[in-house]
Amino acid sequence: MSSMSKLARFTVAPVAAVVAIGLASPAAFAASSYNVSAGSAAAGSSVAFGAQGSNITFHDETAGTSVTCSGSSISGSTTVGQGLSGTGIATLNGSSVSFTDCTGPLGIEFTITGSGSWALNATGDTASGTTAGNISGITAKVSGSGCSFTASGSVAGNYTNGASSGTLSLPGSEATLTLANVSGFMCGMAGIANGDKVSFAATYAVNATDAANNPIAVTSNA
């Protein structure tokens, strides 16, 4: 969970973190309802899942500076059923978010501590096994030597159903995380400032905690 000179601003933000059920890049129109299946799990069952992330990049869109992490993980749960609302189709445990070996400017290493419950929302039709949506309610504290701040907001991505597990691809196409409570001289040296806008890109493999409940799949109804 460790991980930017005035040359450029850098921001680290959570979320990766992020794992989601039924997430994808935002769509113009939401489906009327959604269906969630999870292996042999019965309708109405709460299914726990975890996700392991790779190809992680946080990008300060204001300054054009990035930081990369070697890995990430998060856990959450969803409920199996049909005709479900896309709002809160699954939840993430904010305190379970972790990032490893995050490297940014000036050699600053950061620790990310999430908090609260983050909502996983489906917002568009399923196309070729991929469903549109977002993760909302993200809140986390980012701490490093001589630099700390909080990050909050939402992240969009693409969740694709698979034969054995799901894949969550976060393209980092939008800077929808915002920094606040910036403090520490190293933040100033790195150009980190309140109000910075951050995008997040990553790829997560999503698996149910109980193997019998794999794969977790999401489909939309017209």
Phi and psi in degrees as GROMACS dihedral restraints (atoms count N, CA, C in turn):
[ dihedral_restraints ]
;  ai    aj    ak    al  type     phi  dphi    fc
    3     4     5     6     1  -103.5    20    10
    4     5     6     7     1   157.1    20    10
   15    16    17    18     1   -49.9    20    10
   16    17    18    19     1    -9.2    20    10
   18    19    20    21     1   -54.3    20    10
   19    20    21    22     1   -33.4    20    10
   21    22    23    24     1  -169.5    20    10
   22    23    24    25     1   158.5    20    10
   24    25    26    27     1   -91.0    20    10
   25    26    27    28     1   146.9    20    10
   27    28    29    30     1  -132.9    20    10
   28    29    30    31     1   146.4    20    10
   30    31    32    33     1  -138.2    20    10
   31    32    33    34     1   141.9    20    10
   33    34    35    36     1  -109.3    20    10
   34    35    36    37     1   136.1    20    10
   36    37    38    39     1  -142.8    20    10
   37    38    39    40     1   152.6    20    10
   39    40    41    42     1   -79.7    20    10
   40    41    42    43     1   175.3    20    10
   42    43    44    45     1    84.5    20    10
   43    44    45    46     1    59.1    20    10
   45    46    47    48     1   -73.4    20    10
   46    47    48    49     1    -3.3    20    10
   48    49    50    51     1   -80.6    20    10
   49    50    51    52     1   123.9    20    10
   51    52    53    54     1  -179.5    20    10
   52    53    54    55     1   141.5    20    10
   54    55    56    57     1  -128.7    20    10
   55    56    57    58     1   149.8    20    10
   57    58    59    60     1  -152.2    20    10
   58    59    60    61     1   154.4    20    10
   60    61    62    63     1  -105.7    20    10
   61    62    63    64     1   125.9    20    10
   63    64    65    66     1    69.1    20    10
   64    65    66    67     1    38.2    20    10
   66    67    68    69     1  -103.2    20    10
   67    68    69    70     1   149.9    20    10
   69    70    71    72     1  -170.5    20    10
   70    71    72    73     1   177.3    20    10
   72    73    74    75     1   -61.4    20    10
   73    74    75    76     1   143.5    20    10
   75    76    77    78     1   -57.5    20    10
   76    77    78    79     1   142.9    20    10
   78    79    80    81     1  -113.5    20    10
   79    80    81    82     1   157.4    20    10
   81    82    83    84     1   -67.9    20    10
   82    83    84    85     1   -34.3    20    10
   84    85    86    87     1  -129.0    20    10
   85    86    87    88     1   133.9    20    10
   87    88    89    90     1   -83.4    20    10
   88    89    90    91     1   150.6    20    10
   90    91    92    93     1   -71.3    20    10
   91    92    93    94     1   163.7    20    10
   93    94    95    96     1   -70.5    20    10
   94    95    96    97     1   -34.5    20    10
   96    97    98    99     1  -163.2    20    10
   97    98    99   100     1   174.0    20    10
   99   100   101   102     1  -135.3    20    10
  100   101   102   103     1   158.0    20    10
  102   103   104   105     1  -121.2    20    10
  103   104   105   106     1   137.6    20    10
  105   106   107   108     1  -122.8    20    10
  106   107   108   109     1   126.9    20    10
  108   109   110   111     1  -121.6    20    10
  109   110   111   112     1   155.0    20    10
  111   112   113   114     1  -149.9    20    10
  112   113   114   115     1    85.3    20    10
  114   115   116   117     1    54.6    20    10
  115   116   117   118     1  -123.8    20    10
  117   118   119   120     1   -93.1    20    10
  118   119   120   121     1     4.9    20    10
  120   121   122   123     1   -65.0    20    10
  121   122   123   124     1   137.0    20    10
  123   124   125   126     1   -78.5    20    10
  124   125   126   127     1   156.4    20    10
  126   127   128   129     1   -55.7    20    10
  127   128   129   130     1   137.8    20    10
  129   130   131   132     1    90.3    20    10
  130   131   132   133     1   -10.1    20    10
  132   133   134   135     1   -75.0    20    10
  133   134   135   136     1   140.3    20    10
  135   136   137   138     1   -88.8    20    10
  136   137   138   139     1   124.2    20    10
  138   139   140   141     1  -114.5    20    10
  139   140   141   142     1   120.9    20    10
  141   142   143   144     1   -81.9    20    10
  142   143   144   145     1   145.0    20    10
  144   145   146   147     1  -141.8    20    10
  145   146   147   148     1   162.2    20    10
  147   148   149   150     1  -133.5    20    10
  148   149   150   151     1   162.6    20    10
  150   151   152   153     1  -142.8    20    10
  151   152   153   154     1   138.6    20    10
  153   154   155   156     1  -112.6    20    10
  154   155   156   157     1   126.1    20    10
  156   157   158   159     1  -104.7    20    10
  157   158   159   160     1   153.0    20    10
  159   160   161   162     1  -146.3    20    10
  160   161   162   163     1   174.9    20    10
  162   163   164   165     1    52.4    20    10
  163   164   165   166     1    49.8    20    10
  165   166   167   168     1   -94.0    20    10
  166   167   168   169     1   126.3    20    10
  168   169   170   171     1  -139.3    20    10
  169   170   171   172     1   127.3    20    10
  171   172   173   174     1  -101.8    20    10
  172   173   174   175     1   132.6    20    10
  174   175   176   177     1  -128.9    20    10
  175   176   177   178     1   123.5    20    10
  177   178   179   180     1   -80.1    20    10
  178   179   180   181     1   102.1    20    10
  180   181   182   183     1   -66.6    20    10
  181   182   183   184     1   -25.8    20    10
  183   184   185   186     1   -68.3    20    10
  184   185   186   187     1   -43.8    20    10
  186   187   188   189     1  -102.0    20    10
  187   188   189   190     1   -14.3    20    10
  189   190   191   192     1    73.1    20    10
  190   191   192   193     1    33.5    20    10
  192   193   194   195     1  -118.8    20    10
  193   194   195   196     1   146.0    20    10
  195   196   197   198     1  -126.3    20    10
  196   197   198   199     1   163.4    20    10
  198   199   200   201     1  -137.4    20    10
  199   200   201   202     1   147.1    20    10
  201   202   203   204     1  -121.3    20    10
  202   203   204   205     1   152.6    20    10
  204   205   206   207     1  -127.4    20    10
  205   206   207   208     1   149.9    20    10
  207   208   209   210     1   -82.0    20    10
  208   209   210   211     1   -21.6    20    10
  210   211   212   213     1  -166.0    20    10
  211   212   213   214     1   170.2    20    10
  213   214   215   216     1  -161.6    20    10
  214   215   216   217     1   154.1    20    10
  216   217   218   219     1  -147.8    20    10
  217   218   219   220     1   158.0    20    10
  219   220   221   222     1  -162.2    20    10
  220   221   222   223     1   158.0    20    10
  222   223   224   225     1  -130.4    20    10
  223   224   225   226     1   160.4    20    10
  225   226   227   228     1  -169.4    20    10
  226   227   228   229     1  -164.7    20    10
  228   229   230   231     1  -153.1    20    10
  229   230   231   232     1   157.6    20    10
  231   232   233   234     1  -142.3    20    10
  232   233   234   235     1   164.9    20    10
  234   235   236   237     1  -113.8    20    10
  235   236   237   238     1   129.9    20    10
  237   238   239   240     1   -72.6    20    10
  238   239   240   241     1   136.3    20    10
  240   241   242   243     1   169.8    20    10
  241   242   243   244     1   177.4    20    10
  243   244   245   246     1  -121.6    20    10
  244   245   246   247     1   154.5    20    10
  246   247   248   249     1    64.7    20    10
  247   248   249   250     1    34.2    20    10
  249   250   251   252     1   -84.2    20    10
  250   251   252   253     1   150.9    20    10
  252   253   254   255     1   -70.0    20    10
  253   254   255   256     1   146.2    20    10
  255   256   257   258     1   -74.7    20    10
  256   257   258   259     1   -21.1    20    10
  258   259   260   261     1   -73.5    20    10
  259   260   261   262     1   120.8    20    10
  261   262   263   264     1    65.1    20    10
  262   263   264   265     1    37.1    20    10
  264   265   266   267     1   -63.8    20    10
  265   266   267   268     1   -20.6    20    10
  267   268   269   270     1  -154.4    20    10
  268   269   270   271     1   165.0    20    10
  270   271   272   273     1  -128.5    20    10
  271   272   273   274     1   154.8    20    10
  273   274   275   276     1  -118.6    20    10
  274   275   276   277     1   144.9    20    10
  276   277   278   279     1   -86.9    20    10
  277   278   279   280     1   105.5    20    10
  279   280   281   282     1   -55.5    20    10
  280   281   282   283     1   -36.5    20    10
  282   283   284   285     1   -71.7    20    10
  283   284   285   286     1   -10.5    20    10
  285   286   287   288     1   -88.0    20    10
  286   287   288   289     1    -7.7    20    10
  288   289   290   291     1   -66.4    20    10
  289   290   291   292     1   133.2    20    10
  291   292   293   294     1  -141.8    20    10
  292   293   294   295     1   147.0    20    10
  294   295   296   297     1  -129.4    20    10
  295   296   297   298     1   143.8    20    10
  297   298   299   300     1  -121.8    20    10
  298   299   300   301     1   146.1    20    10
  300   301   302   303     1    49.8    20    10
  301   302   303   304     1    54.4    20    10
  303   304   305   306     1   -85.7    20    10
  304   305   306   307     1   123.2    20    10
  306   307   308   309     1  -117.0    20    10
  307   308   309   310     1   125.4    20    10
  309   310   311   312     1  -132.4    20    10
  310   311   312   313     1  -165.8    20    10
  312   313   314   315     1   -67.6    20    10
  313   314   315   316     1   155.9    20    10
  315   316   317   318     1    61.9    20    10
  316   317   318   319     1    12.6    20    10
  318   319   320   321     1    70.4    20    10
  319   320   321   322     1    17.6    20    10
  321   322   323   324     1   -68.5    20    10
  322   323   324   325     1   131.7    20    10
  324   325   326   327     1  -107.8    20    10
  325   326   327   328     1   133.7    20    10
  327   328   329   330     1  -116.9    20    10
  328   329   330   331     1   149.7    20    10
  330   331   332   333     1  -114.1    20    10
  331   332   333   334     1   129.9    20    10
  333   334   335   336     1  -109.5    20    10
  334   335   336   337     1   127.2    20    10
  336   337   338   339     1  -123.0    20    10
  337   338   339   340     1   107.5    20    10
  339   340   341   342     1   -81.4    20    10
  340   341   342   343     1   165.4    20    10
  342   343   344   345     1  -151.8    20    10
  343   344   345   346     1   158.3    20    10
  345   346   347   348     1    78.6    20    10
  346   347   348   349     1  -172.6    20    10
  348   349   350   351     1  -109.3    20    10
  349   350   351   352     1   126.2    20    10
  351   352   353   354     1  -102.7    20    10
  352   353   354   355     1   134.5    20    10
  354   355   356   357     1   -90.2    20    10
  355   356   357   358     1   136.3    20    10
  357   358   359   360     1  -105.3    20    10
  358   359   360   361     1   116.2    20    10
  360   361   362   363     1  -119.3    20    10
  361   362   363   364     1   130.1    20    10
  363   364   365   366     1   -88.5    20    10
  364   365   366   367     1   134.0    20    10
  366   367   368   369     1  -129.0    20    10
  367   368   369   370     1    -2.9    20    10
  369   370   371   372     1  -147.1    20    10
  370   371   372   373     1   175.8    20    10
  372   373   374   375     1   -70.6    20    10
  373   374   375   376     1   151.4    20    10
  375   376   377   378     1   -80.6    20    10
  376   377   378   379     1   127.0    20    10
  378   379   380   381     1  -130.0    20    10
  379   380   381   382     1   121.7    20    10
  381   382   383   384     1    53.3    20    10
  382   383   384   385     1    39.1    20    10
  384   385   386   387     1    83.9    20    10
  385   386   387   388     1     2.7    20    10
  387   388   389   390     1  -112.9    20    10
  388   389   390   391     1   133.9    20    10
  390   391   392   393     1  -118.0    20    10
  391   392   393   394     1   138.8    20    10
  393   394   395   396     1   -84.3    20    10
  394   395   396   397     1   147.1    20    10
  396   397   398   399     1   176.9    20    10
  397   398   399   400     1  -162.6    20    10
  399   400   401   402     1  -158.6    20    10
  400   401   402   403     1   163.9    20    10
  402   403   404   405     1  -108.4    20    10
  403   404   405   406     1   122.3    20    10
  405   406   407   408     1  -117.3    20    10
  406   407   408   409     1   165.7    20    10
  408   409   410   411     1    76.7    20    10
  409   410   411   412     1    20.0    20    10
  411   412   413   414     1   -68.6    20    10
  412   413   414   415     1   128.8    20    10
  414   415   416   417     1  -142.2    20    10
  415   416   417   418     1   131.0    20    10
  417   418   419   420     1  -157.0    20    10
  418   419   420   421     1   153.5    20    10
  420   421   422   423     1  -105.4    20    10
  421   422   423   424     1   135.7    20    10
  423   424   425   426     1  -117.7    20    10
  424   425   426   427     1   122.6    20    10
  426   427   428   429     1  -126.9    20    10
  427   428   429   430     1   138.6    20    10
  429   430   431   432     1  -147.8    20    10
  430   431   432   433     1   175.0    20    10
  432   433   434   435     1   -63.6    20    10
  433   434   435   436     1   112.5    20    10
  435   436   437   438     1    74.3    20    10
  436   437   438   439     1    16.5    20    10
  438   439   440   441     1  -159.1    20    10
  439   440   441   442     1   128.1    20    10
  441   442   443   444     1  -148.3    20    10
  442   443   444   445     1   155.5    20    10
  444   445   446   447     1  -168.2    20    10
  445   446   447   448     1   170.0    20    10
  447   448   449   450     1  -112.6    20    10
  448   449   450   451     1   155.1    20    10
  450   451   452   453     1  -132.2    20    10
  451   452   453   454     1   139.0    20    10
  453   454   455   456     1  -150.5    20    10
  454   455   456   457     1   160.1    20    10
  456   457   458   459     1   141.2    20    10
  457   458   459   460     1  -143.1    20    10
  459   460   461   462     1  -141.1    20    10
  460   461   462   463     1   165.2    20    10
  462   463   464   465     1  -141.3    20    10
  463   464   465   466     1   136.7    20    10
  465   466   467   468     1  -102.2    20    10
  466   467   468   469     1   155.3    20    10
  468   469   470   471     1  -164.8    20    10
  469   470   471   472     1  -170.5    20    10
  471   472   473   474     1  -128.9    20    10
  472   473   474   475     1   116.6    20    10
  474   475   476   477     1  -101.6    20    10
  475   476   477   478     1   122.3    20    10
  477   478   479   480     1  -115.7    20    10
  478   479   480   481     1   128.0    20    10
  480   481   482   483     1   -65.7    20    10
  481   482   483   484     1   145.7    20    10
  483   484   485   486     1  -133.9    20    10
  484   485   486   487     1   169.0    20    10
  486   487   488   489     1   -67.4    20    10
  487   488   489   490     1   -33.5    20    10
  489   490   491   492     1  -123.9    20    10
  490   491   492   493     1   -22.1    20    10
  492   493   494   495     1  -156.8    20    10
  493   494   495   496     1   168.5    20    10
  495   496   497   498     1   -98.9    20    10
  496   497   498   499     1   159.0    20    10
  498   499   500   501     1  -124.4    20    10
  499   500   501   502     1   122.9    20    10
  501   502   503   504     1  -104.1    20    10
  502   503   504   505     1   114.4    20    10
  504   505   506   507     1  -107.8    20    10
  505   506   507   508     1   118.8    20    10
  507   508   509   510     1  -102.7    20    10
  508   509   510   511     1   109.3    20    10
  510   511   512   513     1   -76.9    20    10
  511   512   513   514     1   -14.9    20    10
  513   514   515   516     1    66.1    20    10
  514   515   516   517     1    31.3    20    10
  516   517   518   519     1   -82.4    20    10
  517   518   519   520     1   -13.1    20    10
  519   520   521   522     1  -133.4    20    10
  520   521   522   523     1   139.3    20    10
  522   523   524   525     1   -92.4    20    10
  523   524   525   526     1    87.6    20    10
  525   526   527   528     1  -115.5    20    10
  526   527   528   529     1    12.7    20    10
  528   529   530   531     1  -108.1    20    10
  529   530   531   532     1   141.3    20    10
  531   532   533   534     1  -125.6    20    10
  532   533   534   535     1   137.7    20    10
  534   535   536   537     1   -90.9    20    10
  535   536   537   538     1   147.1    20    10
  537   538   539   540     1  -150.2    20    10
  538   539   540   541     1   170.9    20    10
  540   541   542   543     1    54.6    20    10
  541   542   543   544     1    37.2    20    10
  543   544   545   546     1   -70.7    20    10
  544   545   546   547     1   129.9    20    10
  546   547   548   549     1  -148.3    20    10
  547   548   549   550     1   153.9    20    10
  549   550   551   552     1   108.8    20    10
  550   551   552   553     1   140.1    20    10
  552   553   554   555     1   -64.5    20    10
  553   554   555   556     1   -30.4    20    10
  555   556   557   558     1   -69.5    20    10
  556   557   558   559     1   -28.5    20    10
  558   559   560   561     1   -61.7    20    10
  559   560   561   562     1   -43.7    20    10
  561   562   563   564     1   -63.2    20    10
  562   563   564   565     1   -42.3    20    10
  564   565   566   567     1   -61.9    20    10
  565   566   567   568     1   -35.5    20    10
  567   568   569   570     1   -86.7    20    10
  568   569   570   571     1    -6.7    20    10
  570   571   572   573     1    82.1    20    10
  571   572   573   574     1    13.1    20    10
  573   574   575   576     1   -75.7    20    10
  574   575   576   577     1   130.6    20    10
  576   577   578   579     1  -141.1    20    10
  577   578   579   580     1   154.8    20    10
  579   580   581   582     1   -57.9    20    10
  580   581   582   583     1   139.4    20    10
  582   583   584   585     1    89.6    20    10
  583   584   585   586     1    -5.4    20    10
  585   586   587   588     1   -57.3    20    10
  586   587   588   589     1   140.9    20    10
  588   589   590   591     1  -103.6    20    10
  589   590   591   592     1   133.0    20    10
  591   592   593   594     1  -127.6    20    10
  592   593   594   595     1   138.3    20    10
  594   595   596   597     1  -105.6    20    10
  595   596   597   598     1   159.9    20    10
  597   598   599   600     1  -136.5    20    10
  598   599   600   601     1   126.7    20    10
  600   601   602   603     1  -121.0    20    10
  601   602   603   604     1   136.6    20    10
  603   604   605   606     1  -169.5    20    10
  604   605   606   607     1   166.7    20    10
  606   607   608   609     1  -127.6    20    10
  607   608   609   610     1   126.5    20    10
  609   610   611   612     1  -119.0    20    10
  610   611   612   613     1   138.1    20    10
  612   613   614   615     1   -94.1    20    10
  613   614   615   616     1   122.1    20    10
  615   616   617   618     1  -105.5    20    10
  616   617   618   619     1   124.0    20    10
  618   619   620   621     1  -137.1    20    10
  619   620   621   622     1   141.6    20    10
  621   622   623   624     1   -67.3    20    10
  622   623   624   625     1   146.1    20    10
  624   625   626   627     1   -62.0    20    10
  625   626   627   628     1   -39.8    20    10
  627   628   629   630     1   -92.7    20    10
  628   629   630   631     1   117.4    20    10
  630   631   632   633     1   -55.8    20    10
  631   632   633   634     1   -28.7    20    10
  633   634   635   636     1   -66.0    20    10
  634   635   636   637     1   -16.4    20    10
  636   637   638   639     1   -97.1    20    10
  637   638   639   640     1    10.3    20    10
  639   640   641   642     1   -93.5    20    10
  640   641   642   643     1   148.4    20    10
  642   643   644   645     1   -87.7    20    10
  643   644   645   646     1   154.7    20    10
  645   646   647   648     1   -86.1    20    10
  646   647   648   649     1   125.4    20    10
  648   649   650   651     1  -130.6    20    10
  649   650   651   652     1   148.9    20    10
  651   652   653   654     1  -127.8    20    10
  652   653   654   655     1   134.8    20    10
  654   655   656   657     1  -135.0    20    10
  655   656   657   658     1   158.1    20    10
  657   658   659   660     1  -109.5    20    10
  658   659   660   661     1   158.8    20    10
  660   661   662   663     1  -112.4    20    10
  661   662   663   664     1   142.5    20    10
